[in-house]
């Protein structure tokens, strides 16, 4: 059983995208996977690519009250059904993990928790009120905790999680889906998206949130005339919890609505930038790298483990607008550098982060935990 806060074909974050990739790969290997998640408008329970999805009602539509109103329903579901499963895998160590440990584990169903993000205010360091309420039972008492990066593993140890429970497994990518564009595909992608064909395109894809560093990117872009030889394409939607404010098209900034299929944008772009202040292990970075794009990211989350600077990408410190402008200018001016770094990025993802290898590791841990049941 997977517990998530969303699942295809409804909306979801990077954690839910990883859950879908892993669930479908496990089904291909002959396992039975049931996903339990909140309902989405117009999407009911049923099978999706071989995965059985149970969507529980979500009583409240305000984003900051959604989880707390969903948790009693999840608790009731687990109390009735947990005994039918060999293992409960919680994707995103939110309060779902606390509920799973308190409900499922008490009924003999082992709990595997994935921590998707570290840092202040994230899963390992929730608000003081939440700490007092839950005592972080989901992290302290789970049978296994998956850390997608070493910084997250260090944070887990710092709050007292037994090192024997922590397993280091990164996010994965269905690498066969993402490919580098040929020159003809690149032109066709730009035409289909109505983007200019005769200039360098810098892509940002994600929530329009302050946490994503979008204000820094826009400030650096506006203050650096050399960047204006390129076009900045922003693909996303306003964030409910951390909005940047309205962003409008300008002479060298193009704003587009979010799409779940970014392949055409990766093919149309020359490089990707993600100047975040907090990340887990970005699916967008993995996808763009697999498509042969050089990436510019900040030294947060797993980026420092994904990217070897100057080889398969570039790293800057969060908030370093000057450093961001310098790296972007360098890449915009040097097509050979873009090509070389992009090719190395694609090779890195295919060799280290293919979903098949990631699920190999998860599957082995599942079997170890299930034997202890």
Secondary structure by P-SEA (a helix, b strand, c coil): cccccccccccccaaaaaaaaaaaaaaaabbbbbbbbbbcccccccccccbbbbbccccccccccccccaaaaaaaaaacccccccbbbbccccaaaaaaaaccccccbbbbbbbccccccccccccaaaaaaccccccccccbbbbccaaaaaaaaaaccccccbbbbccccccccbbbbcaaaaaaaaaaacccccbbbbbbbcccccccaaaaaaaaaaaccccccbbbbbbbcccccccccbbbbcccbbbbcccccaaaaaaaccccccccccccccaaaaaaaaabbbbbbccccccccccccccccccccccaaaaaaaaaaaaaacaaaaaaaaaaaaaaaaacccaaaaaaaaaaaaaaaaaac
